[in-house]
Amino acid sequence: MSDEPKSGFDPNPPRRNFYGRRHGKTLRQSQKGYLSEDLGELRPRGITVQDNPERNRIDPAAIFGDDRPLWLEVGFGGGEHMVHMAATYPDIGIIGCEPFINGVAMLLGKIRAAGVENVSVHPGDARDLMDVLPDASIERAFLMYPDPWPKARHHRRRFVTPEHLIPLARVMRPGGIFRVATDIPDYVRQTLEEVPGAGFDLVSETPVAWDDWISTRYEQKALREGRVPHYVTFRRQG
Ligand SMILES: C[S@@+](CC[C@H](N)C(=O)[O-])C[C@H]1O[C@@H](n2cnc3c(N)ncnc32)[C@H](O)[C@@H]1O
């Protein structure tokens, strides 16, 4: 495993069964610039399969160069929540995963604009990142407006399934907090059914947002279309 970050964006990341989008509309020139210039610096070291084909566990302290608490955001979309959290809590480090490269480009622009330095990016599937994180290395995790997969036959693609939740429980520290926001009642149902089975206790499920919440692009869309947000908080057992 190399301990040097790779520069540039890998256009052909290794594939697991990922059903979402990896590319959207054409990137603007400035977004391409962020990807090639910024991503190598922001990516956690040694997390790609190219760098780490055996999926050896990485040293979390190497990500930000110290032993600060690490938070994880799965599917950060355009990155507004992640940059907001990084700016609100400058003493933590937050790692975001997002396979949708246009979202990664949006995030990099926001990081530049906000000047935050405590963000790291895995431009891919959360499962690949969790594979290489050591046990109990993450203090907080965020799943904000995950892909809803509304058809019943696609519910097994949702993030709140054992395929994702068991690795998440492994990498989370006992007592760590896992937040889920969604506007889909059936997603709330599945979250309340599945997450406790992976080793989390329910703390709260409410339509009232967390005190440090910033509304995301998907939440704004949901509100415009008349759907009601649900904010669900769990605590990792142990
Ligand atoms: C509905 S969007 C929400 C984006 C953002 N959190 C928001 O609230 O605006 C869900 C995002 O999760 C990402 N995603 C889906 N599966 C993922 C996975 N396995 N790992 C990381 N991100 C994932 C998708 O690419 C998509 O950008």
PDBQT file of the ligand as one rigid body, heavy atoms in Angstrom, charges set to zero:
ROOT
HETATM    1  C1  LIG A 301     -30.564  11.406  -3.060  1.00  0.00    +0.000 C 
HETATM    2  S1  LIG A 301     -28.868  11.853  -3.072  1.00  0.00    +0.000 S 
HETATM    3  C2  LIG A 301     -28.709  12.882  -1.651  1.00  0.00    +0.000 C 
HETATM    4  C3  LIG A 301     -27.485  13.751  -1.679  1.00  0.00    +0.000 C 
HETATM    5  C4  LIG A 301     -27.260  14.650  -0.449  1.00  0.00    +0.000 C 
HETATM    6  N1  LIG A 301     -26.980  13.855   0.739  1.00  0.00    +0.000 N 
HETATM    7  C5  LIG A 301     -28.407  15.581  -0.206  1.00  0.00    +0.000 C 
HETATM    8  O1  LIG A 301     -29.098  15.440   0.831  1.00  0.00    +0.000 OA
HETATM    9  O2  LIG A 301     -28.630  16.470  -1.040  1.00  0.00    +0.000 OA
HETATM   10  C6  LIG A 301     -28.093  10.348  -2.534  1.00  0.00    +0.000 C 
HETATM   11  C7  LIG A 301     -26.606  10.301  -2.860  1.00  0.00    +0.000 C 
HETATM   12  O3  LIG A 301     -26.041   9.116  -2.304  1.00  0.00    +0.000 OA
HETATM   13  C8  LIG A 301     -25.041   8.642  -3.180  1.00  0.00    +0.000 C 
HETATM   14  N2  LIG A 301     -24.824   7.205  -2.908  1.00  0.00    +0.000 N 
HETATM   15  C9  LIG A 301     -25.648   6.196  -3.211  1.00  0.00    +0.000 A 
HETATM   16  N3  LIG A 301     -25.116   5.014  -2.828  1.00  0.00    +0.000 NA
HETATM   17  C10 LIG A 301     -23.921   5.297  -2.267  1.00  0.00    +0.000 A 
HETATM   18  C11 LIG A 301     -22.887   4.504  -1.696  1.00  0.00    +0.000 A 
HETATM   19  N4  LIG A 301     -22.987   3.170  -1.655  1.00  0.00    +0.000 N 
HETATM   20  N5  LIG A 301     -21.798   5.122  -1.215  1.00  0.00    +0.000 NA
HETATM   21  C12 LIG A 301     -21.695   6.473  -1.262  1.00  0.00    +0.000 A 
HETATM   22  N6  LIG A 301     -22.639   7.274  -1.795  1.00  0.00    +0.000 NA
HETATM   23  C13 LIG A 301     -23.737   6.694  -2.293  1.00  0.00    +0.000 A 
HETATM   24  C14 LIG A 301     -25.603   8.930  -4.563  1.00  0.00    +0.000 C 
HETATM   25  O4  LIG A 301     -24.584   8.997  -5.555  1.00  0.00    +0.000 OA
HETATM   26  C15 LIG A 301     -26.300  10.266  -4.348  1.00  0.00    +0.000 C 
HETATM   27  O5  LIG A 301     -25.478  11.368  -4.668  1.00  0.00    +0.000 OA
ENDROOT
TORSDOF 0
